[in-house]
Amino acid sequence: MSSTRLSVNINKIALLRNSRGANIPDVVQFAKDCERYGAQGITVHPRQDERHITRNDVYELKKTVTTEFNIEGYPSEDFLKMVLEVKPEQCTLVPDAPGQLTSDHGWDTITHQNLLIDVIAELKKNNIRVSLFIDPVNNLIEAAKKTGADRIEFYTGPYAHDFSADKQKAIQSFSSAAKFCNDIGVGINAGHDLNLDNLKFFKQNIPNLLEVSIGHALVRDCLYLGLENTIQLYLRELE
């Protein structure tokens, strides 16, 4: 089974900082510490209202992140301008509406195929790997490949929601879609509501899972377990 990288989404740290209007906690230092304790990537999802990660954070993190930098977001004109200036290793395109609380569905890669083709071509021209946030549906994954995307990122909210009731049923559509990804040569990332309870089972049932992006649950665990210990626990689940 392939190695799976852990990318830590630090949005919630920025949200905590912004609640007091100062630089506590320091988002850049938190990212450095995540890397120091073993995280293999840093993920941010700047939104238009900058309620957590700000544009300035993105530029400052680019100066210091030494692992893989992944910027998520909807491909608006201002978002793409920032990404092309920062040039992260990966850009994950997400179909979020302005003001949306959190990502809760993947792209309709058939309806939005022309938009995605143009955006992805520009990103790849700048040597930025592109991933599309998507639901585990084969025809949407096939259309994602036609856009030129390198990877898809499974929206794993439904898996996490159904895991405690019936984990075999919860994983079924994702396992099937992962096999299809492998068959057609699309890389697999995953993220949303993955945690220490459901992560290992997901990893075991998704062949060639390349990367998971985890933020909310990991930050919650830090409050009880400490950052260094939490990072190590998540890495252990991915072994």
DAJO-V309670 format. One record per residue. N is the residue number from 1. RES is the residue in one letter. NEAR is the number of other ideal C-beta (glycine too) atoms within 8 Angstrom. Layout:
N_RES_NEAR, N_RES_NEAR
//
This chain:
1_M_4, 2_S_7, 3_S_4, 4_T_10, 5_R_11, 6_L_15, 7_S_15, 8_V_15, 9_N_14, 10_I_15, 11_N_11, 12_K_11, 13_I_11, 14_A_14, 15_L_10, 16_L_8, 17_R_13, 18_N_10, 19_S_6, 20_R_6, 21_G_4, 22_A_5, 23_N_5, 24_I_6, 25_P_8, 26_D_8, 27_V_15, 28_V_10, 29_Q_8, 30_F_12, 31_A_14, 32_K_9, 33_D_10, 34_C_13, 35_E_12, 36_R_6, 37_Y_10, 38_G_9, 39_A_12, 40_Q_9, 41_G_15, 42_I_16, 43_T_15, 44_V_15, 45_H_13, 46_P_14, 47_R_12, 48_Q_7, 49_D_6, 50_E_10, 51_R_6, 52_H_11, 53_I_13, 54_T_8, 55_R_8, 56_N_6, 57_D_13, 58_V_14, 59_Y_11, 60_E_10, 61_L_14, 62_K_11, 63_K_6, 64_T_9, 65_V_11, 66_T_4, 67_T_9, 68_E_13, 69_F_13, 70_N_16, 71_I_16, 72_E_13, 73_G_15, 74_Y_9, 75_P_9, 76_S_8, 77_E_5, 78_D_7, 79_F_11, 80_L_12, 81_K_8, 82_M_13, 83_V_14, 84_L_11, 85_E_7, 86_V_11, 87_K_9, 88_P_12, 89_E_8, 90_Q_13, 91_C_14, 92_T_16, 93_L_17, 94_V_11, 95_P_11, 96_D_9, 97_A_6, 98_P_7, 99_G_6, 100_Q_9, 101_L_3, 102_T_5, 103_S_11, 104_D_6, 105_H_6, 106_G_11, 107_W_13, 108_D_8, 109_T_15, 110_I_8, 111_T_5, 112_H_10, 113_Q_11, 114_N_6, 115_L_8, 116_L_17, 117_I_11, 118_D_8, 119_V_11, 120_I_13, 121_A_9, 122_E_10, 123_L_13, 124_K_12, 125_K_6, 126_N_8, 127_N_5, 128_I_13, 129_R_9, 130_V_15, 131_S_16, 132_L_16, 133_F_14, 134_I_15, 135_D_8, 136_P_10, 137_V_9, 138_N_8, 139_N_7, 140_L_14, 141_I_17, 142_E_10, 143_A_11, 144_A_15, 145_K_10, 146_K_9, 147_T_12, 148_G_10, 149_A_14, 150_D_9, 151_R_14, 152_I_15, 153_E_13, 154_F_17, 155_Y_14, 156_T_13, 157_G_9, 158_P_8, 159_Y_14, 160_A_13, 161_H_8, 162_D_11, 163_F_11, 164_S_5, 165_A_6, 166_D_6, 167_K_10, 168_Q_6, 169_K_8, 170_A_13, 171_I_12, 172_Q_8, 173_S_8, 174_F_15, 175_S_10, 176_S_10, 177_A_13, 178_A_16, 179_K_9, 180_F_11, 181_C_13, 182_N_10, 183_D_6, 184_I_9, 185_G_5, 186_V_12, 187_G_10, 188_I_14, 189_N_15, 190_A_15, 191_G_13, 192_H_10, 193_D_11, 194_L_13, 195_N_11, 196_L_8, 197_D_6, 198_N_12, 199_L_14, 200_K_8, 201_F_10, 202_F_16, 203_K_13, 204_Q_7, 205_N_9, 206_I_13, 207_P_8, 208_N_10, 209_L_14, 210_L_10, 211_E_13, 212_V_16, 213_S_16, 214_I_15, 215_G_12, 216_H_9, 217_A_11, 218_L_14, 219_V_10, 220_R_8, 221_D_12, 222_C_10, 223_L_6, 224_Y_5, 225_L_8, 226_G_6, 227_L_10, 228_E_8, 229_N_8, 230_T_12, 231_I_15, 232_Q_10, 233_L_11, 234_Y_13, 235_L_10, 236_R_7, 237_E_10, 238_L_13, 239_E_4
//
